[in-house]
Amino acid sequence: MYTQQGGDAEELTRPLGEAEPAVLLNPPVLRRSHACGA
């Protein structure tokens, strides 16, 4: 239950302010986010 929703919530909360700046400094982060999102 928490595995699916937890991952979705974390991905939505992270990219909001942590993945955005991280992607700019770390391009590989974008690939990791896409792999997890897909």
CHARMM internal coordinates of N, CA and C (Angstrom, degrees):
IC EDIT
DIST 1 N 1 CA 1.4608
DIST 1 CA 1 C 1.5433
ANGL 1 N 1 CA 1 C 109.59
DIST 1 C 2 N 1.3220
ANGL 1 CA 1 C 2 N 114.24
DIHE 1 N 1 CA 1 C 2 N -51.67
DIST 2 N 2 CA 1.4658
ANGL 1 C 2 N 2 CA 118.15
DIHE 1 CA 1 C 2 N 2 CA -178.79
DIST 2 CA 2 C 1.5277
ANGL 2 N 2 CA 2 C 111.07
DIHE 1 C 2 N 2 CA 2 C -76.88
DIST 2 C 3 N 1.3283
ANGL 2 CA 2 C 3 N 114.70
DIHE 2 N 2 CA 2 C 3 N -19.99
DIST 3 N 3 CA 1.4756
ANGL 2 C 3 N 3 CA 118.51
DIHE 2 CA 2 C 3 N 3 CA -177.39
DIST 3 CA 3 C 1.5277
ANGL 3 N 3 CA 3 C 110.07
DIHE 2 C 3 N 3 CA 3 C -67.15
DIST 3 C 4 N 1.3240
ANGL 3 CA 3 C 4 N 116.19
DIHE 3 N 3 CA 3 C 4 N -47.29
DIST 4 N 4 CA 1.4712
ANGL 3 C 4 N 4 CA 118.60
DIHE 3 CA 3 C 4 N 4 CA -177.75
DIST 4 CA 4 C 1.5329
ANGL 4 N 4 CA 4 C 111.02
DIHE 3 C 4 N 4 CA 4 C -77.32
DIST 4 C 5 N 1.3223
ANGL 4 CA 4 C 5 N 116.87
DIHE 4 N 4 CA 4 C 5 N -49.91
DIST 5 N 5 CA 1.4652
ANGL 4 C 5 N 5 CA 119.14
DIHE 4 CA 4 C 5 N 5 CA -178.35
DIST 5 CA 5 C 1.5261
ANGL 5 N 5 CA 5 C 110.45
DIHE 4 C 5 N 5 CA 5 C -70.10
DIST 5 C 6 N 1.3194
ANGL 5 CA 5 C 6 N 116.37
DIHE 5 N 5 CA 5 C 6 N -38.58
DIST 6 N 6 CA 1.4713
ANGL 5 C 6 N 6 CA 119.85
DIHE 5 CA 5 C 6 N 6 CA -179.63
DIST 6 CA 6 C 1.5169
ANGL 6 N 6 CA 6 C 110.20
DIHE 5 C 6 N 6 CA 6 C -59.42
DIST 6 C 7 N 1.3337
ANGL 6 CA 6 C 7 N 116.82
DIHE 6 N 6 CA 6 C 7 N -44.95
DIST 7 N 7 CA 1.4646
ANGL 6 C 7 N 7 CA 120.34
DIHE 6 CA 6 C 7 N 7 CA -179.47
DIST 7 CA 7 C 1.5234
ANGL 7 N 7 CA 7 C 110.37
DIHE 6 C 7 N 7 CA 7 C -64.72
DIST 7 C 8 N 1.3105
ANGL 7 CA 7 C 8 N 117.02
DIHE 7 N 7 CA 7 C 8 N -39.61
DIST 8 N 8 CA 1.4643
ANGL 7 C 8 N 8 CA 119.99
DIHE 7 CA 7 C 8 N 8 CA -178.74
DIST 8 CA 8 C 1.5287
ANGL 8 N 8 CA 8 C 110.34
DIHE 7 C 8 N 8 CA 8 C -67.63
DIST 8 C 9 N 1.3074
ANGL 8 CA 8 C 9 N 115.90
DIHE 8 N 8 CA 8 C 9 N -44.24
DIST 9 N 9 CA 1.4736
ANGL 8 C 9 N 9 CA 120.63
DIHE 8 CA 8 C 9 N 9 CA -178.92
DIST 9 CA 9 C 1.5277
ANGL 9 N 9 CA 9 C 109.85
DIHE 8 C 9 N 9 CA 9 C -65.67
DIST 9 C 10 N 1.3081
ANGL 9 CA 9 C 10 N 116.18
DIHE 9 N 9 CA 9 C 10 N -40.56
DIST 10 N 10 CA 1.4767
ANGL 9 C 10 N 10 CA 119.12
DIHE 9 CA 9 C 10 N 10 CA -178.64
DIST 10 CA 10 C 1.5257
ANGL 10 N 10 CA 10 C 110.31
DIHE 9 C 10 N 10 CA 10 C -65.74
DIST 10 C 11 N 1.3234
ANGL 10 CA 10 C 11 N 116.13
DIHE 10 N 10 CA 10 C 11 N -40.58
DIST 11 N 11 CA 1.4730
ANGL 10 C 11 N 11 CA 119.80
DIHE 10 CA 10 C 11 N 11 CA -178.47
DIST 11 CA 11 C 1.5324
ANGL 11 N 11 CA 11 C 110.13
DIHE 10 C 11 N 11 CA 11 C -66.95
DIST 11 C 12 N 1.3235
ANGL 11 CA 11 C 12 N 116.31
DIHE 11 N 11 CA 11 C 12 N -33.16
DIST 12 N 12 CA 1.4685
ANGL 11 C 12 N 12 CA 119.42
DIHE 11 CA 11 C 12 N 12 CA -178.56
DIST 12 CA 12 C 1.5271
ANGL 12 N 12 CA 12 C 110.27
DIHE 11 C 12 N 12 CA 12 C -77.14
DIST 12 C 13 N 1.3318
ANGL 12 CA 12 C 13 N 115.34
DIHE 12 N 12 CA 12 C 13 N -32.60
DIST 13 N 13 CA 1.4760
ANGL 12 C 13 N 13 CA 118.80
DIHE 12 CA 12 C 13 N 13 CA -178.95
DIST 13 CA 13 C 1.5174
ANGL 13 N 13 CA 13 C 110.78
DIHE 12 C 13 N 13 CA 13 C -82.33
DIST 13 C 14 N 1.2958
ANGL 13 CA 13 C 14 N 116.74
DIHE 13 N 13 CA 13 C 14 N -30.97
DIST 14 N 14 CA 1.4838
ANGL 13 C 14 N 14 CA 120.00
DIHE 13 CA 13 C 14 N 14 CA -176.89
DIST 14 CA 14 C 1.5354
ANGL 14 N 14 CA 14 C 110.57
DIHE 13 C 14 N 14 CA 14 C -72.25
DIST 14 C 15 N 1.3178
ANGL 14 CA 14 C 15 N 117.91
DIHE 14 N 14 CA 14 C 15 N -56.00
DIST 15 N 15 CA 1.4686
ANGL 14 C 15 N 15 CA 120.90
DIHE 14 CA 14 C 15 N 15 CA -178.18
DIST 15 CA 15 C 1.5235
ANGL 15 N 15 CA 15 C 111.78
DIHE 14 C 15 N 15 CA 15 C -59.87
DIST 15 C 16 N 1.3114
ANGL 15 CA 15 C 16 N 116.43
DIHE 15 N 15 CA 15 C 16 N -18.89
DIST 16 N 16 CA 1.4731
ANGL 15 C 16 N 16 CA 119.78
DIHE 15 CA 15 C 16 N 16 CA -178.52
DIST 16 CA 16 C 1.5287
ANGL 16 N 16 CA 16 C 110.71
DIHE 15 C 16 N 16 CA 16 C -64.86
DIST 16 C 17 N 1.3184
ANGL 16 CA 16 C 17 N 116.57
DIHE 16 N 16 CA 16 C 17 N -34.06
DIST 17 N 17 CA 1.4746
ANGL 16 C 17 N 17 CA 118.13
DIHE 16 CA 16 C 17 N 17 CA -177.34
DIST 17 CA 17 C 1.5169
ANGL 17 N 17 CA 17 C 112.38
DIHE 16 C 17 N 17 CA 17 C -148.98
DIST 17 C 18 N 1.3181
ANGL 17 CA 17 C 18 N 117.46
DIHE 17 N 17 CA 17 C 18 N -9.21
DIST 18 N 18 CA 1.4726
ANGL 17 C 18 N 18 CA 117.93
DIHE 17 CA 17 C 18 N 18 CA -178.94
DIST 18 CA 18 C 1.5197
ANGL 18 N 18 CA 18 C 111.41
DIHE 17 C 18 N 18 CA 18 C -111.61
DIST 18 C 19 N 1.2918
ANGL 18 CA 18 C 19 N 116.73
DIHE 18 N 18 CA 18 C 19 N -37.14
DIST 19 N 19 CA 1.4726
ANGL 18 C 19 N 19 CA 120.17
DIHE 18 CA 18 C 19 N 19 CA -178.69
DIST 19 CA 19 C 1.5328
ANGL 19 N 19 CA 19 C 108.86
DIHE 18 C 19 N 19 CA 19 C -78.06
DIST 19 C 20 N 1.3081
ANGL 19 CA 19 C 20 N 117.04
DIHE 19 N 19 CA 19 C 20 N -33.16
DIST 20 N 20 CA 1.4832
ANGL 19 C 20 N 20 CA 119.85
DIHE 19 CA 19 C 20 N 20 CA -178.46
DIST 20 CA 20 C 1.5278
ANGL 20 N 20 CA 20 C 110.78
DIHE 19 C 20 N 20 CA 20 C -58.12
DIST 20 C 21 N 1.3278
ANGL 20 CA 20 C 21 N 118.77
DIHE 20 N 20 CA 20 C 21 N -60.57
DIST 21 N 21 CA 1.4705
ANGL 20 C 21 N 21 CA 121.55
DIHE 20 CA 20 C 21 N 21 CA 179.30
DIST 21 CA 21 C 1.5204
ANGL 21 N 21 CA 21 C 111.52
DIHE 20 C 21 N 21 CA 21 C -64.61
DIST 21 C 22 N 1.3062
ANGL 21 CA 21 C 22 N 116.43
DIHE 21 N 21 CA 21 C 22 N -33.21
DIST 22 N 22 CA 1.4731
ANGL 21 C 22 N 22 CA 120.67
DIHE 21 CA 21 C 22 N 22 CA -178.72
DIST 22 CA 22 C 1.5314
ANGL 22 N 22 CA 22 C 109.23
DIHE 21 C 22 N 22 CA 22 C -66.91
DIST 22 C 23 N 1.3043
ANGL 22 CA 22 C 23 N 117.01
DIHE 22 N 22 CA 22 C 23 N -41.09
DIST 23 N 23 CA 1.4747
ANGL 22 C 23 N 23 CA 120.69
DIHE 22 CA 22 C 23 N 23 CA -179.12
DIST 23 CA 23 C 1.5276
ANGL 23 N 23 CA 23 C 109.79
DIHE 22 C 23 N 23 CA 23 C -62.92
DIST 23 C 24 N 1.3072
ANGL 23 CA 23 C 24 N 116.00
DIHE 23 N 23 CA 23 C 24 N -36.64
DIST 24 N 24 CA 1.4740
ANGL 23 C 24 N 24 CA 119.71
DIHE 23 CA 23 C 24 N 24 CA -179.12
DIST 24 CA 24 C 1.5236
ANGL 24 N 24 CA 24 C 109.92
DIHE 23 C 24 N 24 CA 24 C -67.58
DIST 24 C 25 N 1.3290
ANGL 24 CA 24 C 25 N 116.12
DIHE 24 N 24 CA 24 C 25 N -35.03
DIST 25 N 25 CA 1.4735
ANGL 24 C 25 N 25 CA 120.22
DIHE 24 CA 24 C 25 N 25 CA -179.13
DIST 25 CA 25 C 1.5233
ANGL 25 N 25 CA 25 C 110.26
DIHE 24 C 25 N 25 CA 25 C -92.27
DIST 25 C 26 N 1.3284
ANGL 25 CA 25 C 26 N 115.71
DIHE 25 N 25 CA 25 C 26 N -29.58
DIST 26 N 26 CA 1.4794
ANGL 25 C 26 N 26 CA 119.98
DIHE 25 CA 25 C 26 N 26 CA -178.57
DIST 26 CA 26 C 1.5201
ANGL 26 N 26 CA 26 C 110.22
DIHE 25 C 26 N 26 CA 26 C -128.37
DIST 26 C 27 N 1.3067
ANGL 26 CA 26 C 27 N 118.10
DIHE 26 N 26 CA 26 C 27 N 94.97
DIST 27 N 27 CA 1.4714
ANGL 26 C 27 N 27 CA 121.89
DIHE 26 CA 26 C 27 N 27 CA 179.75
DIST 27 CA 27 C 1.5233
ANGL 27 N 27 CA 27 C 112.43
DIHE 26 C 27 N 27 CA 27 C -57.97
DIST 27 C 28 N 1.3232
ANGL 27 CA 27 C 28 N 118.82
DIHE 27 N 27 CA 27 C 28 N -33.67
DIST 28 N 28 CA 1.4737
ANGL 27 C 28 N 28 CA 121.06
DIHE 27 CA 27 C 28 N 28 CA -179.37
DIST 28 CA 28 C 1.5240
ANGL 28 N 28 CA 28 C 111.11
DIHE 27 C 28 N 28 CA 28 C -61.16
DIST 28 C 29 N 1.3024
ANGL 28 CA 28 C 29 N 116.73
DIHE 28 N 28 CA 28 C 29 N -24.43
DIST 29 N 29 CA 1.4753
ANGL 28 C 29 N 29 CA 119.89
DIHE 28 CA 28 C 29 N 29 CA -179.70
DIST 29 CA 29 C 1.5257
ANGL 29 N 29 CA 29 C 109.65
DIHE 28 C 29 N 29 CA 29 C -61.75
DIST 29 C 30 N 1.3197
ANGL 29 CA 29 C 30 N 115.79
DIHE 29 N 29 CA 29 C 30 N -36.81
DIST 30 N 30 CA 1.4665
ANGL 29 C 30 N 30 CA 119.92
DIHE 29 CA 29 C 30 N 30 CA -179.31
DIST 30 CA 30 C 1.5277
ANGL 30 N 30 CA 30 C 109.33
DIHE 29 C 30 N 30 CA 30 C -61.34
DIST 30 C 31 N 1.3068
ANGL 30 CA 30 C 31 N 116.30
DIHE 30 N 30 CA 30 C 31 N -41.99
DIST 31 N 31 CA 1.4801
ANGL 30 C 31 N 31 CA 120.13
DIHE 30 CA 30 C 31 N 31 CA -178.20
DIST 31 CA 31 C 1.5306
ANGL 31 N 31 CA 31 C 108.49
DIHE 30 C 31 N 31 CA 31 C -66.54
DIST 31 C 32 N 1.2809
ANGL 31 CA 31 C 32 N 116.99
DIHE 31 N 31 CA 31 C 32 N -38.79
DIST 32 N 32 CA 1.4688
ANGL 31 C 32 N 32 CA 120.03
DIHE 31 CA 31 C 32 N 32 CA -178.28
DIST 32 CA 32 C 1.5456
ANGL 32 N 32 CA 32 C 108.83
DIHE 31 C 32 N 32 CA 32 C -66.79
DIST 32 C 33 N 1.2949
ANGL 32 CA 32 C 33 N 116.40
DIHE 32 N 32 CA 32 C 33 N -41.68
DIST 33 N 33 CA 1.4681
ANGL 32 C 33 N 33 CA 120.16
DIHE 32 CA 32 C 33 N 33 CA -179.61
DIST 33 CA 33 C 1.5309
ANGL 33 N 33 CA 33 C 109.57
DIHE 32 C 33 N 33 CA 33 C -64.01
DIST 33 C 34 N 1.3193
ANGL 33 CA 33 C 34 N 116.61
DIHE 33 N 33 CA 33 C 34 N -42.04
DIST 34 N 34 CA 1.4722
ANGL 33 C 34 N 34 CA 120.76
DIHE 33 CA 33 C 34 N 34 CA -179.35
DIST 34 CA 34 C 1.5268
ANGL 34 N 34 CA 34 C 110.34
DIHE 33 C 34 N 34 CA 34 C -64.29
DIST 34 C 35 N 1.3110
ANGL 34 CA 34 C 35 N 116.27
DIHE 34 N 34 CA 34 C 35 N -40.93
DIST 35 N 35 CA 1.4696
ANGL 34 C 35 N 35 CA 120.40
DIHE 34 CA 34 C 35 N 35 CA -178.68
DIST 35 CA 35 C 1.5254
ANGL 35 N 35 CA 35 C 109.28
DIHE 34 C 35 N 35 CA 35 C -65.72
DIST 35 C 36 N 1.3231
ANGL 35 CA 35 C 36 N 116.20
DIHE 35 N 35 CA 35 C 36 N -38.50
DIST 36 N 36 CA 1.4747
ANGL 35 C 36 N 36 CA 119.39
DIHE 35 CA 35 C 36 N 36 CA -178.49
DIST 36 CA 36 C 1.5369
ANGL 36 N 36 CA 36 C 109.41
DIHE 35 C 36 N 36 CA 36 C -73.87
DIST 36 C 37 N 1.3223
ANGL 36 CA 36 C 37 N 115.58
DIHE 36 N 36 CA 36 C 37 N -40.68
DIST 37 N 37 CA 1.4623
ANGL 36 C 37 N 37 CA 119.97
DIHE 36 CA 36 C 37 N 37 CA -179.48
DIST 37 CA 37 C 1.5220
ANGL 37 N 37 CA 37 C 110.69
DIHE 36 C 37 N 37 CA 37 C -65.25
DIST 37 C 38 N 1.3296
ANGL 37 CA 37 C 38 N 116.13
DIHE 37 N 37 CA 37 C 38 N -40.28
DIST 38 N 38 CA 1.4660
ANGL 37 C 38 N 38 CA 119.88
DIHE 37 CA 37 C 38 N 38 CA -178.75
DIST 38 CA 38 C 1.5117
ANGL 38 N 38 CA 38 C 107.31
DIHE 37 C 38 N 38 CA 38 C -71.98
END
COOR INIT
IC SEED 1 N 1 CA 1 C
IC BUILD
